[in-house]
Amino acid sequence: MYASRPSAVRRPPYAVHTGTCAAALLLLTACGNTSDTAATKSAAVRATASASAGVAGPPAERARRRAAPGPYAPVVRPREIPALGPKTRAAIPADAKQVFVITGDAYDSSLSTAVLYARDNPALGWLPVTTRWPAHNGLNGWTDEHLEGDLRSPVGVYGLTHAGGLFDPPETAFPYDRNPMFSVSGEGFDGEPLEGSFDYVVAIDYNRTPGVTPLDGARPLGQERGGGIWIHVDHGGPTQGCVSLPLDRMRELLSTLDPAKKPVVVMGDAEALER
């Protein structure tokens, strides 16, 4: 006899259904969590990358970046007159737009040079309007306190307000006194003739009344402080205290000086002017 086989054990249908649904539910839940985590991580990576790369954020941030200044631009300052120190520059009147700078070679030297500067555009500052001219000054050089007969030229900043001479001036707006009293004769310190020295002169407002003829003899500081300090035609040697220029340069100076620009002269040895 054949032994009978035991019948197969079957699980109720609901057991299989329940396990399948649970597995499916678990799978769906896991997929949902994975998707949310990946999206969050992706957004964080993008934000970090944007911040690291300097990418503009909100509109306000983008506007701020557009308004940021461009490349550095150096500040251009108005030009100053070279070789003048702070004390000398401070003595130049604020309304002066022409400055005639006479620079002595040394304290005891009678040799100097001269340049005319103008300040027509405040943004540009002082610019030379002439070349450097040769000049003579007092026989004994320069002094901070000029005295009658010391044969030195006074150091300082002085107005230029009137001119004159033996001859008619070149075309000029500067006040000019043509007068035969500008005649001169005799010899200079080196034996050179003085004739013609006062053909053209510009008075330096040292110990004199500004705005009057160079022939005026008033001495507001007293006679002992000297006076009659002029810019005049060079006679080829040292002066008694004046400054002298070649004839053509005197004519050029007279034709360039403009009373509307309130011209002044800055004069002295190089070391004094650097103060």
matplotlib code that plots the C-alpha trace (Angstrom):
import matplotlib.pyplot as plt

x = [0.0, 1.2, 1.4, -0.8, 1.0, 0.3, -1.7, 0.3, -0.1, -1.5, -1.5, -4.6, -4.7, -4.9, -1.4, 0.2, -1.9, -0.9, 2.8, 2.8, 0.9, 3.3, 6.3, 4.8, 4.0, 7.5, 9.0, 6.8, 7.7, 11.4, 11.3, 9.4, 12.1, 15.0, 13.5, 12.9, 16.5, 18.1, 16.1, 17.1, 20.7, 20.8, 19.4, 21.9, 24.8, 23.5, 23.3, 26.8, 28.2, 26.5, 27.8, 31.3, 31.3, 30.1, 26.8, 24.5, 21.6, 18.4, 17.7, 19.0, 22.3, 22.6, 21.9, 24.5, 27.1, 26.3, 26.7, 30.1, 32.9, 35.0, 38.8, 40.9, 41.5, 44.3, 43.5, 45.1, 46.2, 46.8, 50.5, 52.5, 55.4, 58.5, 61.3, 59.1, 58.6, 55.4, 56.2, 57.0, 53.8, 51.7, 52.9, 51.6, 48.1, 45.2, 44.0, 47.3, 47.2, 50.7, 53.9, 57.3, 59.8, 63.4, 65.8, 69.3, 72.1, 73.3, 72.9, 76.0, 75.7, 74.7, 73.5, 69.9, 67.3, 63.6, 60.4, 56.9, 54.1, 50.3, 47.3, 44.5, 42.8, 42.7, 42.3, 45.6, 47.4, 50.6, 52.1, 55.2, 54.5, 58.1, 61.4, 64.0, 65.7, 69.2, 69.2, 71.4, 70.6, 72.4, 76.3, 76.3, 73.5, 70.3, 69.0, 65.9, 66.2, 67.3, 69.0, 70.0, 73.4, 73.8, 74.0, 71.7, 68.3, 65.4, 64.0, 60.2, 56.9, 56.0, 53.3, 53.9, 51.6, 53.3, 56.0, 57.8, 60.8, 62.6, 60.9, 57.4, 56.4, 55.6, 51.9, 50.8, 47.8, 50.2, 50.2, 53.3, 55.0, 57.1, 59.4, 62.8, 63.8, 64.5, 67.8, 70.9, 74.6, 77.9, 79.5, 78.5, 80.6, 82.4, 83.0, 80.1, 78.1, 74.7, 73.1, 69.9, 69.3, 66.1, 64.7, 62.1, 61.5, 58.9, 58.7, 58.8, 56.5, 59.2, 59.0, 57.0, 53.4, 51.8, 50.2, 52.2, 55.0, 58.4, 59.8, 57.8, 60.2, 57.9, 59.4, 56.7, 59.2, 61.6, 64.6, 67.0, 65.2, 66.2, 63.9, 63.8, 64.0, 63.1, 63.2, 65.1, 67.2, 70.4, 73.7, 75.9, 76.8, 75.5, 73.1, 72.7, 69.7, 67.5, 66.9, 68.0, 66.9, 68.0, 66.3, 64.1, 63.0, 62.0, 59.9, 58.3, 57.7, 55.9, 53.8, 52.7, 52.0, 48.3, 47.1, 43.8, 45.8, 47.3, 50.9, 53.5, 57.2, 58.7, 62.4, 65.4, 68.2, 67.2, 67.7, 65.5, 62.7, 62.6, 61.5]
y = [0.0, 3.3, 5.7, 8.7, 12.1, 14.7, 17.5, 20.8, 23.5, 26.6, 30.0, 32.0, 34.4, 37.4, 36.6, 37.0, 40.1, 41.7, 41.1, 42.4, 45.6, 46.1, 45.7, 48.0, 50.6, 50.4, 50.8, 53.8, 55.4, 54.9, 56.3, 59.3, 60.0, 59.5, 62.0, 64.7, 64.3, 64.5, 67.7, 69.3, 68.3, 69.6, 73.0, 73.3, 72.5, 75.0, 77.7, 77.0, 77.0, 80.3, 81.9, 80.6, 81.9, 85.3, 85.0, 87.9, 86.9, 88.9, 92.0, 94.3, 92.5, 92.7, 96.4, 96.9, 95.1, 97.2, 100.4, 99.4, 101.8, 100.9, 100.8, 103.2, 106.6, 108.7, 112.2, 114.9, 117.9, 121.4, 122.1, 124.1, 126.4, 124.3, 124.9, 127.1, 126.0, 126.2, 129.5, 131.2, 129.7, 130.9, 134.5, 134.5, 136.3, 134.1, 136.4, 136.5, 134.8, 135.8, 135.2, 136.2, 134.0, 135.3, 132.7, 133.6, 131.1, 131.6, 133.9, 135.9, 135.6, 138.4, 135.8, 134.6, 133.3, 134.2, 132.5, 133.9, 131.6, 131.9, 130.3, 130.7, 127.4, 126.6, 122.9, 122.9, 125.1, 127.1, 126.8, 128.5, 131.0, 131.9, 130.1, 130.5, 133.9, 134.9, 137.8, 139.8, 140.9, 142.9, 142.8, 141.2, 138.8, 138.7, 139.7, 139.1, 142.7, 145.1, 148.3, 151.4, 150.8, 147.1, 146.2, 143.3, 142.5, 142.0, 138.5, 138.2, 138.4, 141.8, 143.3, 144.5, 147.5, 150.0, 150.4, 153.1, 153.9, 156.2, 154.7, 153.9, 150.5, 147.5, 146.8, 146.2, 146.6, 147.4, 151.0, 152.7, 156.1, 157.2, 159.9, 161.5, 161.2, 157.5, 158.5, 157.0, 157.3, 156.2, 152.7, 149.6, 147.5, 145.8, 149.0, 148.4, 151.4, 151.9, 153.8, 152.2, 150.4, 152.3, 152.2, 149.9, 149.3, 147.6, 148.8, 146.2, 147.1, 147.0, 150.0, 152.1, 153.1, 150.5, 151.7, 154.9, 155.6, 154.0, 157.5, 158.1, 158.7, 157.8, 155.2, 153.9, 151.8, 154.7, 155.8, 153.6, 150.5, 151.5, 151.6, 152.1, 148.4, 147.8, 145.2, 146.9, 146.3, 144.4, 146.3, 143.2, 143.2, 143.2, 145.8, 147.9, 145.9, 145.7, 142.8, 143.1, 141.2, 141.3, 144.0, 141.5, 139.8, 143.1, 143.8, 140.3, 140.8, 144.1, 142.7, 139.7, 141.3, 141.9, 144.1, 142.1, 139.0, 140.8, 139.9, 139.6, 138.9, 136.1, 136.8, 135.5, 133.0, 129.4, 128.3, 131.1, 130.4, 126.7, 127.6]
z = [0.0, -0.7, 2.2, 1.7, 1.2, 3.7, 2.1, 1.5, 4.1, 2.5, 4.1, 4.1, 1.1, 3.4, 4.8, 1.4, 0.6, 4.0, 3.5, 0.0, 0.9, 3.9, 1.6, -1.0, 1.7, 3.1, -0.4, -1.2, 2.1, 1.6, -1.9, -0.7, 2.0, -0.5, -2.9, -0.3, 1.1, -2.3, -3.2, 0.1, -0.3, -3.9, -2.9, -0.2, -2.6, -5.1, -2.4, -1.1, -4.6, -5.4, -2.2, -2.9, -6.5, -5.5, -7.5, -6.6, -4.4, -4.0, -6.1, -3.4, -3.3, -7.1, -7.0, -4.4, -6.5, -9.6, -7.5, -6.2, -7.3, -10.3, -10.5, -8.3, -9.9, -8.5, -7.3, -9.4, -7.3, -8.7, -9.5, -7.0, -8.0, -7.6, -5.1, -2.8, 0.8, 2.8, 4.4, 1.1, -0.5, 2.4, 1.8, -1.8, -1.7, -2.5, -5.3, -7.1, -10.5, -11.7, -9.7, -10.9, -9.1, -8.9, -7.4, -6.3, -6.8, -3.2, -0.2, -1.2, -4.9, -7.4, -10.0, -10.2, -12.6, -13.1, -14.3, -14.6, -13.5, -13.9, -12.4, -14.9, -14.1, -10.4, -11.2, -13.0, -10.5, -11.3, -14.8, -16.2, -19.0, -19.7, -20.0, -17.2, -17.7, -16.5, -14.0, -11.6, -8.1, -5.4, -5.3, -1.9, -2.5, -0.4, 3.0, 5.2, 6.5, 3.8, 4.9, 3.0, 1.3, 2.2, -1.5, -0.9, -2.5, 0.0, 0.4, 0.4, -1.5, -2.9, -5.1, -8.7, -9.3, -11.5, -14.2, -16.1, -18.2, -20.6, -23.7, -24.7, -23.4, -25.5, -25.7, -22.1, -19.8, -16.9, -15.6, -17.1, -16.5, -19.4, -18.0, -19.0, -15.3, -15.9, -17.5, -15.9, -16.5, -14.9, -14.4, -12.6, -10.1, -13.0, -14.9, -17.3, -18.5, -16.7, -19.6, -20.7, -17.4, -16.8, -20.3, -18.8, -15.1, -12.9, -9.3, -6.6, -3.7, -1.1, 1.3, -1.2, -1.8, -4.1, -7.3, -7.9, -10.3, -9.6, -9.2, -6.0, -3.1, -0.1, 2.3, 4.6, 6.7, 7.0, 4.9, 6.7, 5.3, 1.8, -1.3, -5.0, -5.6, -9.2, -11.9, -14.7, -17.9, -17.2, -17.6, -17.4, -13.7, -10.1, -8.9, -5.7, -4.7, -7.7, -10.1, -13.7, -16.8, -20.5, -22.6, -24.5, -21.3, -19.8, -22.8, -22.6, -18.9, -19.4, -22.2, -20.1, -16.7, -16.1, -13.3, -13.2, -12.2, -9.1, -9.9, -7.2, -7.2, -5.0, -4.6, -2.6, -2.6, -3.2, 0.4, 1.7, -0.8, 0.3, 3.8]

ax = plt.figure().add_subplot(projection="3d")
ax.plot(x, y, z, "-o")
ax.set_aspect("equal")
plt.show()
